[in-house]
C-alpha cells in the first residue's frame, strides 16, 4: 500500500479496492466478443401474453357488439304495438 501524507501531517492509505477488482477481471486475458446467451423463457412468456391479450380483446369486442344489438328500443314507437 502507498502512504500519502495530508496537510495535517498525518498519513492515510488511499482506497485501491476498485483497481484491484478490475485487475482481477482481466486475469485470464480473454475478451468476450460474442453476445451473451439470451434465455428463451422471456420470449415465450411475452408471446403467450400477446396472444392471450389479443384473444381477450376479440372476445370483449364480440360481447360488446352482442350487447349493443340486444338494446333494441321496441317501446319507443309512440306507445302503439304492431
N, CA, C and O atoms as a Maestro MAE file, in Angstrom:
{
 s_m_m2io_version
 :::
 2.0.0
}

f_m_ct {
 s_m_title
 :::
 protein
 m_atom[328] {
  # First column is atom index #
  i_m_mmod_type
  r_m_x_coord
  r_m_y_coord
  r_m_z_coord
  i_m_residue_number
  s_m_chain_name
  s_m_pdb_residue_name
  s_m_pdb_atom_name
  i_m_atomic_number
  :::
  1 25 0.834 -1.183 0.000 1 A "UNK " " N  " 7
  2 3 0.000 0.000 0.000 1 A "UNK " " CA " 6
  3 2 0.881 1.248 0.000 1 A "UNK " " C  " 6
  4 15 2.034 1.206 0.429 1 A "UNK " " O  " 8
  5 25 0.347 2.313 -0.466 2 A "UNK " " N  " 7
  6 3 1.090 3.572 -0.581 2 A "UNK " " CA " 6
  7 2 0.661 4.488 0.548 2 A "UNK " " C  " 6
  8 15 -0.533 4.683 0.776 2 A "UNK " " O  " 8
  9 25 1.630 5.050 1.254 3 A "UNK " " N  " 7
  10 3 1.329 6.028 2.292 3 A "UNK " " CA " 6
  11 2 1.308 7.407 1.654 3 A "UNK " " C  " 6
  12 15 2.206 7.768 0.894 3 A "UNK " " O  " 8
  13 25 0.276 8.170 1.971 4 A "UNK " " N  " 7
  14 3 0.166 9.532 1.461 4 A "UNK " " CA " 6
  15 2 -0.024 10.443 2.657 4 A "UNK " " C  " 6
  16 15 -0.827 10.152 3.544 4 A "UNK " " O  " 8
  17 25 0.714 11.548 2.684 5 A "UNK " " N  " 7
  18 3 0.572 12.477 3.815 5 A "UNK " " CA " 6
  19 2 -0.444 13.538 3.454 5 A "UNK " " C  " 6
  20 15 -0.570 13.934 2.295 5 A "UNK " " O  " 8
  21 25 -1.172 13.994 4.468 6 A "UNK " " N  " 7
  22 3 -2.140 15.053 4.246 6 A "UNK " " CA " 6
  23 2 -1.612 16.358 4.838 6 A "UNK " " C  " 6
  24 15 -0.495 16.382 5.354 6 A "UNK " " O  " 8
  25 25 -2.377 17.433 4.777 7 A "UNK " " N  " 7
  26 3 -1.926 18.757 5.211 7 A "UNK " " CA " 6
  27 2 -1.658 18.803 6.710 7 A "UNK " " C  " 6
  28 15 -0.857 19.625 7.154 7 A "UNK " " O  " 8
  29 25 -2.294 17.954 7.501 8 A "UNK " " N  " 7
  30 3 -2.122 17.970 8.950 8 A "UNK " " CA " 6
  31 2 -0.903 17.164 9.393 8 A "UNK " " C  " 6
  32 15 -0.643 17.061 10.592 8 A "UNK " " O  " 8
  33 25 -0.166 16.602 8.468 9 A "UNK " " N  " 7
  34 3 0.997 15.814 8.822 9 A "UNK " " CA " 6
  35 2 0.679 14.365 9.091 9 A "UNK " " C  " 6
  36 15 1.582 13.588 9.401 9 A "UNK " " O  " 8
  37 25 -0.591 13.972 8.980 10 A "UNK " " N  " 7
  38 3 -0.970 12.577 9.201 10 A "UNK " " CA " 6
  39 2 -0.837 11.784 7.920 10 A "UNK " " C  " 6
  40 15 -0.648 12.350 6.844 10 A "UNK " " O  " 8
  41 25 -0.933 10.513 8.034 11 A "UNK " " N  " 7
  42 3 -0.820 9.633 6.871 11 A "UNK " " CA " 6
  43 2 -2.120 8.844 6.690 11 A "UNK " " C  " 6
  44 15 -2.797 8.494 7.657 11 A "UNK " " O  " 8
  45 25 -2.442 8.580 5.440 12 A "UNK " " N  " 7
  46 3 -3.590 7.715 5.154 12 A "UNK " " CA " 6
  47 2 -3.253 6.855 3.949 12 A "UNK " " C  " 6
  48 15 -2.329 7.153 3.192 12 A "UNK " " O  " 8
  49 25 -3.995 5.816 3.791 13 A "UNK " " N  " 7
  50 3 -3.781 4.896 2.682 13 A "UNK " " CA " 6
  51 2 -4.959 5.030 1.720 13 A "UNK " " C  " 6
  52 15 -6.101 4.829 2.133 13 A "UNK " " O  " 8
  53 25 -4.718 5.366 0.447 14 A "UNK " " N  " 7
  54 3 -5.826 5.506 -0.499 14 A "UNK " " CA " 6
  55 2 -6.508 4.157 -0.752 14 A "UNK " " C  " 6
  56 15 -5.885 3.098 -0.669 14 A "UNK " " O  " 8
  57 25 -7.774 4.227 -1.057 15 A "UNK " " N  " 7
  58 3 -8.568 3.026 -1.326 15 A "UNK " " CA " 6
  59 2 -8.288 2.560 -2.752 15 A "UNK " " C  " 6
  60 15 -8.650 3.242 -3.710 15 A "UNK " " O  " 8
  61 25 -7.661 1.427 -2.894 16 A "UNK " " N  " 7
  62 3 -7.342 0.871 -4.218 16 A "UNK " " CA " 6
  63 2 -8.142 -0.392 -4.517 16 A "UNK " " C  " 6
  64 15 -7.774 -1.166 -5.401 16 A "UNK " " O  " 8
  65 25 -9.224 -0.602 -3.794 17 A "UNK " " N  " 7
  66 3 -10.002 -1.831 -3.970 17 A "UNK " " CA " 6
  67 2 -10.624 -1.907 -5.366 17 A "UNK " " C  " 6
  68 15 -10.715 -2.992 -5.940 17 A "UNK " " O  " 8
  69 25 -11.053 -0.767 -5.917 18 A "UNK " " N  " 7
  70 3 -11.665 -0.781 -7.240 18 A "UNK " " CA " 6
  71 2 -10.649 -1.190 -8.305 18 A "UNK " " C  " 6
  72 15 -10.959 -1.986 -9.191 18 A "UNK " " O  " 8
  73 25 -9.456 -0.655 -8.217 19 A "UNK " " N  " 7
  74 3 -8.413 -1.013 -9.187 19 A "UNK " " CA " 6
  75 2 -8.061 -2.491 -9.099 19 A "UNK " " C  " 6
  76 15 -7.860 -3.146 -10.121 19 A "UNK " " O  " 8
  77 25 -7.986 -3.011 -7.896 20 A "UNK " " N  " 7
  78 3 -7.671 -4.422 -7.725 20 A "UNK " " CA " 6
  79 2 -8.787 -5.307 -8.259 20 A "UNK " " C  " 6
  80 15 -8.526 -6.387 -8.790 20 A "UNK " " O  " 8
  81 25 -10.027 -4.854 -8.121 21 A "UNK " " N  " 7
  82 3 -11.162 -5.613 -8.650 21 A "UNK " " CA " 6
  83 2 -11.078 -5.691 -10.173 21 A "UNK " " C  " 6
  84 15 -11.268 -6.760 -10.753 21 A "UNK " " O  " 8
  85 25 -10.793 -4.554 -10.823 22 A "UNK " " N  " 7
  86 3 -10.702 -4.538 -12.284 22 A "UNK " " CA " 6
  87 2 -9.532 -5.384 -12.768 22 A "UNK " " C  " 6
  88 15 -9.651 -6.075 -13.780 22 A "UNK " " O  " 8
  89 25 -8.423 -5.342 -12.076 23 A "UNK " " N  " 7
  90 3 -7.290 -6.191 -12.442 23 A "UNK " " CA " 6
  91 2 -7.669 -7.661 -12.357 23 A "UNK " " C  " 6
  92 15 -7.229 -8.465 -13.179 23 A "UNK " " O  " 8
  93 25 -8.467 -8.009 -11.387 24 A "UNK " " N  " 7
  94 3 -8.920 -9.387 -11.227 24 A "UNK " " CA " 6
  95 2 -9.813 -9.843 -12.360 24 A "UNK " " C  " 6
  96 15 -9.823 -11.027 -12.694 24 A "UNK " " O  " 8
  97 25 -10.558 -8.939 -12.955 25 A "UNK " " N  " 7
  98 3 -11.433 -9.304 -14.065 25 A "UNK " " CA " 6
  99 2 -10.649 -9.643 -15.319 25 A "UNK " " C  " 6
  100 15 -11.081 -10.479 -16.112 25 A "UNK " " O  " 8
  101 25 -9.515 -9.013 -15.508 26 A "UNK " " N  " 7
  102 3 -8.712 -9.236 -16.704 26 A "UNK " " CA " 6
  103 2 -7.627 -10.286 -16.479 26 A "UNK " " C  " 6
  104 15 -6.663 -10.333 -17.243 26 A "UNK " " O  " 8
  105 25 -7.753 -11.113 -15.470 27 A "UNK " " N  " 7
  106 3 -6.714 -12.058 -15.093 27 A "UNK " " CA " 6
  107 2 -6.422 -13.073 -16.186 27 A "UNK " " C  " 6
  108 15 -5.263 -13.446 -16.368 27 A "UNK " " O  " 8
  109 25 -7.436 -13.538 -16.923 28 A "UNK " " N  " 7
  110 3 -7.191 -14.579 -17.919 28 A "UNK " " CA " 6
  111 2 -6.810 -14.009 -19.282 28 A "UNK " " C  " 6
  112 15 -6.372 -14.764 -20.150 28 A "UNK " " O  " 8
  113 25 -6.960 -12.708 -19.500 29 A "UNK " " N  " 7
  114 3 -6.549 -12.076 -20.750 29 A "UNK " " CA " 6
  115 2 -7.490 -12.292 -21.908 29 A "UNK " " C  " 6
  116 15 -7.192 -11.846 -23.015 29 A "UNK " " O  " 8
  117 25 -8.611 -12.954 -21.708 30 A "UNK " " N  " 7
  118 3 -9.560 -13.203 -22.787 30 A "UNK " " CA " 6
  119 2 -10.617 -12.117 -22.814 30 A "UNK " " C  " 6
  120 15 -11.002 -11.593 -21.769 30 A "UNK " " O  " 8
  121 25 -11.080 -11.785 -23.983 31 A "UNK " " N  " 7
  122 3 -12.186 -10.845 -24.128 31 A "UNK " " CA " 6
  123 2 -13.345 -11.578 -24.781 31 A "UNK " " C  " 6
  124 15 -13.145 -12.470 -25.605 31 A "UNK " " O  " 8
  125 25 -14.525 -11.204 -24.415 32 A "UNK " " N  " 7
  126 3 -15.724 -11.850 -24.955 32 A "UNK " " CA " 6
  127 2 -16.232 -11.002 -26.114 32 A "UNK " " C  " 6
  128 15 -16.619 -9.849 -25.923 32 A "UNK " " O  " 8
  129 25 -16.230 -11.572 -27.316 33 A "UNK " " N  " 7
  130 3 -16.699 -10.855 -28.491 33 A "UNK " " CA " 6
  131 2 -18.116 -11.251 -28.879 33 A "UNK " " C  " 6
  132 15 -18.806 -10.481 -29.548 33 A "UNK " " O  " 8
  133 25 -18.557 -12.413 -28.480 34 A "UNK " " N  " 7
  134 3 -19.892 -12.871 -28.835 34 A "UNK " " CA " 6
  135 2 -20.919 -12.313 -27.858 34 A "UNK " " C  " 6
  136 15 -20.595 -11.924 -26.736 34 A "UNK " " O  " 8
  137 25 -22.161 -12.284 -28.316 35 A "UNK " " N  " 7
  138 3 -23.251 -11.801 -27.473 35 A "UNK " " CA " 6
  139 2 -23.551 -12.853 -26.402 35 A "UNK " " C  " 6
  140 15 -23.433 -14.049 -26.667 35 A "UNK " " O  " 8
  141 25 -23.933 -12.429 -25.214 36 A "UNK " " N  " 7
  142 3 -24.282 -13.405 -24.180 36 A "UNK " " CA " 6
  143 2 -25.548 -14.174 -24.575 36 A "UNK " " C  " 6
  144 15 -26.394 -13.667 -25.312 36 A "UNK " " O  " 8
  145 25 -25.659 -15.389 -24.076 37 A "UNK " " N  " 7
  146 3 -26.807 -16.244 -24.368 37 A "UNK " " CA " 6
  147 2 -28.073 -15.660 -23.760 37 A "UNK " " C  " 6
  148 15 -28.118 -15.363 -22.566 37 A "UNK " " O  " 8
  149 25 -29.090 -15.498 -24.577 38 A "UNK " " N  " 7
  150 3 -30.364 -14.947 -24.123 38 A "UNK " " CA " 6
  151 2 -31.321 -16.104 -23.877 38 A "UNK " " C  " 6
  152 15 -31.431 -17.013 -24.699 38 A "UNK " " O  " 8
  153 25 -32.001 -16.067 -22.761 39 A "UNK " " N  " 7
  154 3 -32.928 -17.118 -22.401 39 A "UNK " " CA " 6
  155 2 -34.173 -17.070 -23.286 39 A "UNK " " C  " 6
  156 15 -34.602 -15.995 -23.704 39 A "UNK " " O  " 8
  157 25 -34.741 -18.223 -23.567 40 A "UNK " " N  " 7
  158 3 -35.928 -18.333 -24.411 40 A "UNK " " CA " 6
  159 2 -37.201 -18.068 -23.606 40 A "UNK " " C  " 6
  160 15 -38.211 -17.645 -24.168 40 A "UNK " " O  " 8
  161 25 -37.158 -18.309 -22.316 41 A "UNK " " N  " 7
  162 3 -38.360 -18.205 -21.478 41 A "UNK " " CA " 6
  163 2 -39.022 -16.829 -21.542 41 A "UNK " " C  " 6
  164 15 -40.242 -16.778 -21.702 41 A "UNK " " O  " 8
  165 25 -38.300 -15.710 -21.428 42 A "UNK " " N  " 7
  166 3 -38.984 -14.413 -21.516 42 A "UNK " " CA " 6
  167 2 -39.667 -14.191 -22.859 42 A "UNK " " C  " 6
  168 15 -40.733 -13.578 -22.920 42 A "UNK " " O  " 8
  169 25 -39.061 -14.686 -23.934 43 A "UNK " " N  " 7
  170 3 -39.676 -14.519 -25.254 43 A "UNK " " CA " 6
  171 2 -40.962 -15.328 -25.364 43 A "UNK " " C  " 6
  172 15 -41.946 -14.862 -25.939 43 A "UNK " " O  " 8
  173 25 -40.954 -16.530 -24.817 44 A "UNK " " N  " 7
  174 3 -42.147 -17.375 -24.850 44 A "UNK " " CA " 6
  175 2 -43.265 -16.741 -24.019 44 A "UNK " " C  " 6
  176 15 -44.417 -16.686 -24.450 44 A "UNK " " O  " 8
  177 25 -42.914 -16.267 -22.833 45 A "UNK " " N  " 7
  178 3 -43.931 -15.635 -21.984 45 A "UNK " " CA " 6
  179 2 -44.486 -14.366 -22.625 45 A "UNK " " C  " 6
  180 15 -45.679 -14.089 -22.502 45 A "UNK " " O  " 8
  181 25 -43.647 -13.595 -23.302 46 A "UNK " " N  " 7
  182 3 -44.128 -12.391 -23.987 46 A "UNK " " CA " 6
  183 2 -45.077 -12.776 -25.114 46 A "UNK " " C  " 6
  184 15 -46.087 -12.105 -25.329 46 A "UNK " " O  " 8
  185 25 -44.764 -13.846 -25.833 47 A "UNK " " N  " 7
  186 3 -45.649 -14.310 -26.898 47 A "UNK " " CA " 6
  187 2 -46.981 -14.794 -26.369 47 A "UNK " " C  " 6
  188 15 -48.025 -14.497 -26.949 47 A "UNK " " O  " 8
  189 25 -46.958 -15.536 -25.275 48 A "UNK " " N  " 7
  190 3 -48.206 -16.013 -24.658 48 A "UNK " " CA " 6
  191 2 -49.035 -14.830 -24.171 48 A "UNK " " C  " 6
  192 15 -50.253 -14.810 -24.344 48 A "UNK " " O  " 8
  193 25 -48.375 -13.842 -23.561 49 A "UNK " " N  " 7
  194 3 -49.094 -12.657 -23.091 49 A "UNK " " CA " 6
  195 2 -49.734 -11.907 -24.258 49 A "UNK " " C  " 6
  196 15 -50.887 -11.486 -24.162 49 A "UNK " " O  " 8
  197 25 -48.999 -11.737 -25.356 50 A "UNK " " N  " 7
  198 3 -49.539 -11.032 -26.520 50 A "UNK " " CA " 6
  199 2 -50.724 -11.789 -27.123 50 A "UNK " " C  " 6
  200 15 -51.733 -11.184 -27.485 50 A "UNK " " O  " 8
  201 25 -50.597 -13.110 -27.230 51 A "UNK " " N  " 7
  202 3 -51.676 -13.907 -27.816 51 A "UNK " " CA " 6
  203 2 -52.927 -13.872 -26.951 51 A "UNK " " C  " 6
  204 15 -54.030 -13.693 -27.467 51 A "UNK " " O  " 8
  205 25 -52.770 -14.042 -25.640 52 A "UNK " " N  " 7
  206 3 -53.953 -14.029 -24.772 52 A "UNK " " CA " 6
  207 2 -54.582 -12.635 -24.722 52 A "UNK " " C  " 6
  208 15 -55.801 -12.511 -24.609 52 A "UNK " " O  " 8
  209 25 -53.764 -11.594 -24.804 53 A "UNK " " N  " 7
  210 3 -54.313 -10.240 -24.832 53 A "UNK " " CA " 6
  211 2 -55.144 -10.029 -26.085 53 A "UNK " " C  " 6
  212 15 -56.232 -9.456 -26.015 53 A "UNK " " O  " 8
  213 25 -54.650 -10.484 -27.234 54 A "UNK " " N  " 7
  214 3 -55.388 -10.338 -28.485 54 A "UNK " " CA " 6
  215 2 -56.691 -11.150 -28.452 54 A "UNK " " C  " 6
  216 15 -57.731 -10.677 -28.910 54 A "UNK " " O  " 8
  217 25 -56.630 -12.353 -27.917 55 A "UNK " " N  " 7
  218 3 -57.841 -13.189 -27.835 55 A "UNK " " CA " 6
  219 2 -58.881 -12.553 -26.929 55 A "UNK " " C  " 6
  220 15 -60.060 -12.495 -27.278 55 A "UNK " " O  " 8
  221 25 -58.453 -12.074 -25.765 56 A "UNK " " N  " 7
  222 3 -59.408 -11.448 -24.848 56 A "UNK " " CA " 6
  223 2 -59.965 -10.149 -25.414 56 A "UNK " " C  " 6
  224 15 -61.124 -9.819 -25.161 56 A "UNK " " O  " 8
  225 25 -59.171 -9.409 -26.170 57 A "UNK " " N  " 7
  226 3 -59.678 -8.195 -26.818 57 A "UNK " " CA " 6
  227 2 -60.751 -8.556 -27.836 57 A "UNK " " C  " 6
  228 15 -61.771 -7.873 -27.925 57 A "UNK " " O  " 8
  229 25 -60.535 -9.625 -28.609 58 A "UNK " " N  " 7
  230 3 -61.534 -10.066 -29.583 58 A "UNK " " CA " 6
  231 2 -62.822 -10.527 -28.922 58 A "UNK " " C  " 6
  232 15 -63.915 -10.209 -29.391 58 A "UNK " " O  " 8
  233 25 -62.695 -11.271 -27.840 59 A "UNK " " N  " 7
  234 3 -63.887 -11.751 -27.119 59 A "UNK " " CA " 6
  235 2 -64.659 -10.573 -26.535 59 A "UNK " " C  " 6
  236 15 -65.887 -10.534 -26.621 59 A "UNK " " O  " 8
  237 25 -63.958 -9.624 -25.949 60 A "UNK " " N  " 7
  238 3 -64.659 -8.473 -25.356 60 A "UNK " " CA " 6
  239 2 -65.331 -7.636 -26.438 60 A "UNK " " C  " 6
  240 15 -66.426 -7.119 -26.215 60 A "UNK " " O  " 8
  241 25 -64.701 -7.488 -27.610 61 A "UNK " " N  " 7
  242 3 -65.325 -6.748 -28.709 61 A "UNK " " CA " 6
  243 2 -66.590 -7.461 -29.181 61 A "UNK " " C  " 6
  244 15 -67.620 -6.832 -29.422 61 A "UNK " " O  " 8
  245 25 -66.494 -8.787 -29.308 62 A "UNK " " N  " 7
  246 3 -67.664 -9.576 -29.737 62 A "UNK " " CA " 6
  247 2 -68.813 -9.435 -28.731 62 A "UNK " " C  " 6
  248 15 -69.962 -9.236 -29.127 62 A "UNK " " O  " 8
  249 25 -68.510 -9.536 -27.445 63 A "UNK " " N  " 7
  250 3 -69.563 -9.412 -26.435 63 A "UNK " " CA " 6
  251 2 -70.139 -7.997 -26.392 63 A "UNK " " C  " 6
  252 15 -71.337 -7.819 -26.167 63 A "UNK " " O  " 8
  253 25 -69.299 -7.004 -26.605 64 A "UNK " " N  " 7
  254 3 -69.783 -5.616 -26.619 64 A "UNK " " CA " 6
  255 2 -70.770 -5.412 -27.772 64 A "UNK " " C  " 6
  256 15 -71.821 -4.797 -27.588 64 A "UNK " " O  " 8
  257 25 -70.436 -5.924 -28.952 65 A "UNK " " N  " 7
  258 3 -71.341 -5.801 -30.095 65 A "UNK " " CA " 6
  259 2 -72.636 -6.586 -29.861 65 A "UNK " " C  " 6
  260 15 -73.709 -6.154 -30.283 65 A "UNK " " O  " 8
  261 25 -72.537 -7.721 -29.198 66 A "UNK " " N  " 7
  262 3 -73.724 -8.531 -28.912 66 A "UNK " " CA " 6
  263 2 -74.655 -7.792 -27.962 66 A "UNK " " C  " 6
  264 15 -75.873 -7.829 -28.137 66 A "UNK " " O  " 8
  265 25 -74.099 -7.121 -26.960 67 A "UNK " " N  " 7
  266 3 -74.916 -6.355 -26.016 67 A "UNK " " CA " 6
  267 2 -75.559 -5.169 -26.718 67 A "UNK " " C  " 6
  268 15 -76.711 -4.838 -26.440 67 A "UNK " " O  " 8
  269 25 -74.827 -4.522 -27.630 68 A "UNK " " N  " 7
  270 3 -75.392 -3.377 -28.348 68 A "UNK " " CA " 6
  271 2 -76.561 -3.802 -29.225 68 A "UNK " " C  " 6
  272 15 -77.541 -3.065 -29.334 68 A "UNK " " O  " 8
  273 25 -76.484 -4.970 -29.853 69 A "UNK " " N  " 7
  274 3 -77.586 -5.447 -30.693 69 A "UNK " " CA " 6
  275 2 -78.804 -5.810 -29.849 69 A "UNK " " C  " 6
  276 15 -79.932 -5.754 -30.338 69 A "UNK " " O  " 8
  277 25 -78.590 -6.180 -28.595 70 A "UNK " " N  " 7
  278 3 -79.702 -6.564 -27.731 70 A "UNK " " CA " 6
  279 2 -80.463 -5.377 -27.169 70 A "UNK " " C  " 6
  280 15 -81.554 -5.554 -26.627 70 A "UNK " " O  " 8
  281 25 -79.920 -4.174 -27.281 71 A "UNK " " N  " 7
  282 3 -80.591 -2.980 -26.751 71 A "UNK " " CA " 6
  283 2 -81.462 -2.327 -27.813 71 A "UNK " " C  " 6
  284 15 -81.251 -1.165 -28.159 71 A "UNK " " O  " 8
  285 25 -82.417 -3.045 -28.321 72 A "UNK " " N  " 7
  286 3 -83.342 -2.512 -29.316 72 A "UNK " " CA " 6
  287 2 -84.513 -1.896 -28.567 72 A "UNK " " C  " 6
  288 15 -85.129 -2.553 -27.728 72 A "UNK " " O  " 8
  289 25 -84.822 -0.646 -28.863 73 A "UNK " " N  " 7
  290 3 -85.884 0.082 -28.180 73 A "UNK " " CA " 6
  291 2 -87.214 -0.135 -28.922 73 A "UNK " " C  " 6
  292 15 -87.575 0.664 -29.785 73 A "UNK " " O  " 8
  293 25 -87.929 -1.196 -28.594 74 A "UNK " " N  " 7
  294 3 -89.199 -1.505 -29.262 74 A "UNK " " CA " 6
  295 2 -90.344 -0.676 -28.709 74 A "UNK " " C  " 6
  296 15 -91.331 -0.467 -29.416 74 A "UNK " " O  " 8
  297 25 -90.257 -0.201 -27.493 75 A "UNK " " N  " 7
  298 3 -91.375 0.534 -26.882 75 A "UNK " " CA " 6
  299 2 -91.355 2.001 -27.241 75 A "UNK " " C  " 6
  300 15 -92.246 2.728 -26.803 75 A "UNK " " O  " 8
  301 25 -90.393 2.485 -28.012 76 A "UNK " " N  " 7
  302 3 -90.299 3.902 -28.364 76 A "UNK " " CA " 6
  303 2 -90.997 4.206 -29.666 76 A "UNK " " C  " 6
  304 15 -90.488 5.011 -30.446 76 A "UNK " " O  " 8
  305 25 -92.148 3.596 -29.945 77 A "UNK " " N  " 7
  306 3 -92.868 3.836 -31.190 77 A "UNK " " CA " 6
  307 2 -94.209 4.525 -30.894 77 A "UNK " " C  " 6
  308 15 -95.222 4.201 -31.514 77 A "UNK " " O  " 8
  309 25 -94.213 5.453 -29.968 78 A "UNK " " N  " 7
  310 3 -95.435 6.199 -29.679 78 A "UNK " " CA " 6
  311 2 -96.444 5.400 -28.878 78 A "UNK " " C  " 6
  312 15 -97.609 5.794 -28.830 78 A "UNK " " O  " 8
  313 25 -96.070 4.321 -28.258 79 A "UNK " " N  " 7
  314 3 -96.969 3.543 -27.431 79 A "UNK " " CA " 6
  315 2 -97.827 2.570 -28.205 79 A "UNK " " C  " 6
  316 15 -98.628 1.856 -27.601 79 A "UNK " " O  " 8
  317 25 -97.693 2.512 -29.522 80 A "UNK " " N  " 7
  318 3 -98.501 1.597 -30.334 80 A "UNK " " CA " 6
  319 2 -97.729 0.308 -30.562 80 A "UNK " " C  " 6
  320 15 -96.522 0.307 -30.802 80 A "UNK " " O  " 8
  321 25 -98.457 -0.767 -30.481 81 A "UNK " " N  " 7
  322 3 -97.853 -2.036 -30.769 81 A "UNK " " CA " 6
  323 2 -98.319 -2.507 -32.138 81 A "UNK " " C  " 6
  324 15 -99.490 -2.349 -32.483 81 A "UNK " " O  " 8
  325 25 -97.436 -3.068 -32.901 82 A "UNK " " N  " 7
  326 3 -97.872 -3.510 -34.223 82 A "UNK " " CA " 6
  327 2 -98.000 -4.997 -34.311 82 A "UNK " " C  " 6
  328 15 -98.359 -5.525 -35.364 82 A "UNK " " O  " 8
  :::
 }
 m_bond[327] {
  # First column is bond index #
  i_m_from
  i_m_to
  i_m_order
  :::
  1 1 2 1
  2 2 3 1
  3 3 4 2
  4 3 5 1
  5 5 6 1
  6 6 7 1
  7 7 8 2
  8 7 9 1
  9 9 10 1
  10 10 11 1
  11 11 12 2
  12 11 13 1
  13 13 14 1
  14 14 15 1
  15 15 16 2
  16 15 17 1
  17 17 18 1
  18 18 19 1
  19 19 20 2
  20 19 21 1
  21 21 22 1
  22 22 23 1
  23 23 24 2
  24 23 25 1
  25 25 26 1
  26 26 27 1
  27 27 28 2
  28 27 29 1
  29 29 30 1
  30 30 31 1
  31 31 32 2
  32 31 33 1
  33 33 34 1
  34 34 35 1
  35 35 36 2
  36 35 37 1
  37 37 38 1
  38 38 39 1
  39 39 40 2
  40 39 41 1
  41 41 42 1
  42 42 43 1
  43 43 44 2
  44 43 45 1
  45 45 46 1
  46 46 47 1
  47 47 48 2
  48 47 49 1
  49 49 50 1
  50 50 51 1
  51 51 52 2
  52 51 53 1
  53 53 54 1
  54 54 55 1
  55 55 56 2
  56 55 57 1
  57 57 58 1
  58 58 59 1
  59 59 60 2
  60 59 61 1
  61 61 62 1
  62 62 63 1
  63 63 64 2
  64 63 65 1
  65 65 66 1
  66 66 67 1
  67 67 68 2
  68 67 69 1
  69 69 70 1
  70 70 71 1
  71 71 72 2
  72 71 73 1
  73 73 74 1
  74 74 75 1
  75 75 76 2
  76 75 77 1
  77 77 78 1
  78 78 79 1
  79 79 80 2
  80 79 81 1
  81 81 82 1
  82 82 83 1
  83 83 84 2
  84 83 85 1
  85 85 86 1
  86 86 87 1
  87 87 88 2
  88 87 89 1
  89 89 90 1
  90 90 91 1
  91 91 92 2
  92 91 93 1
  93 93 94 1
  94 94 95 1
  95 95 96 2
  96 95 97 1
  97 97 98 1
  98 98 99 1
  99 99 100 2
  100 99 101 1
  101 101 102 1
  102 102 103 1
  103 103 104 2
  104 103 105 1
  105 105 106 1
  106 106 107 1
  107 107 108 2
  108 107 109 1
  109 109 110 1
  110 110 111 1
  111 111 112 2
  112 111 113 1
  113 113 114 1
  114 114 115 1
  115 115 116 2
  116 115 117 1
  117 117 118 1
  118 118 119 1
  119 119 120 2
  120 119 121 1
  121 121 122 1
  122 122 123 1
  123 123 124 2
  124 123 125 1
  125 125 126 1
  126 126 127 1
  127 127 128 2
  128 127 129 1
  129 129 130 1
  130 130 131 1
  131 131 132 2
  132 131 133 1
  133 133 134 1
  134 134 135 1
  135 135 136 2
  136 135 137 1
  137 137 138 1
  138 138 139 1
  139 139 140 2
  140 139 141 1
  141 141 142 1
  142 142 143 1
  143 143 144 2
  144 143 145 1
  145 145 146 1
  146 146 147 1
  147 147 148 2
  148 147 149 1
  149 149 150 1
  150 150 151 1
  151 151 152 2
  152 151 153 1
  153 153 154 1
  154 154 155 1
  155 155 156 2
  156 155 157 1
  157 157 158 1
  158 158 159 1
  159 159 160 2
  160 159 161 1
  161 161 162 1
  162 162 163 1
  163 163 164 2
  164 163 165 1
  165 165 166 1
  166 166 167 1
  167 167 168 2
  168 167 169 1
  169 169 170 1
  170 170 171 1
  171 171 172 2
  172 171 173 1
  173 173 174 1
  174 174 175 1
  175 175 176 2
  176 175 177 1
  177 177 178 1
  178 178 179 1
  179 179 180 2
  180 179 181 1
  181 181 182 1
  182 182 183 1
  183 183 184 2
  184 183 185 1
  185 185 186 1
  186 186 187 1
  187 187 188 2
  188 187 189 1
  189 189 190 1
  190 190 191 1
  191 191 192 2
  192 191 193 1
  193 193 194 1
  194 194 195 1
  195 195 196 2
  196 195 197 1
  197 197 198 1
  198 198 199 1
  199 199 200 2
  200 199 201 1
  201 201 202 1
  202 202 203 1
  203 203 204 2
  204 203 205 1
  205 205 206 1
  206 206 207 1
  207 207 208 2
  208 207 209 1
  209 209 210 1
  210 210 211 1
  211 211 212 2
  212 211 213 1
  213 213 214 1
  214 214 215 1
  215 215 216 2
  216 215 217 1
  217 217 218 1
  218 218 219 1
  219 219 220 2
  220 219 221 1
  221 221 222 1
  222 222 223 1
  223 223 224 2
  224 223 225 1
  225 225 226 1
  226 226 227 1
  227 227 228 2
  228 227 229 1
  229 229 230 1
  230 230 231 1
  231 231 232 2
  232 231 233 1
  233 233 234 1
  234 234 235 1
  235 235 236 2
  236 235 237 1
  237 237 238 1
  238 238 239 1
  239 239 240 2
  240 239 241 1
  241 241 242 1
  242 242 243 1
  243 243 244 2
  244 243 245 1
  245 245 246 1
  246 246 247 1
  247 247 248 2
  248 247 249 1
  249 249 250 1
  250 250 251 1
  251 251 252 2
  252 251 253 1
  253 253 254 1
  254 254 255 1
  255 255 256 2
  256 255 257 1
  257 257 258 1
  258 258 259 1
  259 259 260 2
  260 259 261 1
  261 261 262 1
  262 262 263 1
  263 263 264 2
  264 263 265 1
  265 265 266 1
  266 266 267 1
  267 267 268 2
  268 267 269 1
  269 269 270 1
  270 270 271 1
  271 271 272 2
  272 271 273 1
  273 273 274 1
  274 274 275 1
  275 275 276 2
  276 275 277 1
  277 277 278 1
  278 278 279 1
  279 279 280 2
  280 279 281 1
  281 281 282 1
  282 282 283 1
  283 283 284 2
  284 283 285 1
  285 285 286 1
  286 286 287 1
  287 287 288 2
  288 287 289 1
  289 289 290 1
  290 290 291 1
  291 291 292 2
  292 291 293 1
  293 293 294 1
  294 294 295 1
  295 295 296 2
  296 295 297 1
  297 297 298 1
  298 298 299 1
  299 299 300 2
  300 299 301 1
  301 301 302 1
  302 302 303 1
  303 303 304 2
  304 303 305 1
  305 305 306 1
  306 306 307 1
  307 307 308 2
  308 307 309 1
  309 309 310 1
  310 310 311 1
  311 311 312 2
  312 311 313 1
  313 313 314 1
  314 314 315 1
  315 315 316 2
  316 315 317 1
  317 317 318 1
  318 318 319 1
  319 319 320 2
  320 319 321 1
  321 321 322 1
  322 322 323 1
  323 323 324 2
  324 323 325 1
  325 325 326 1
  326 326 327 1
  327 327 328 2
  :::
 }
}
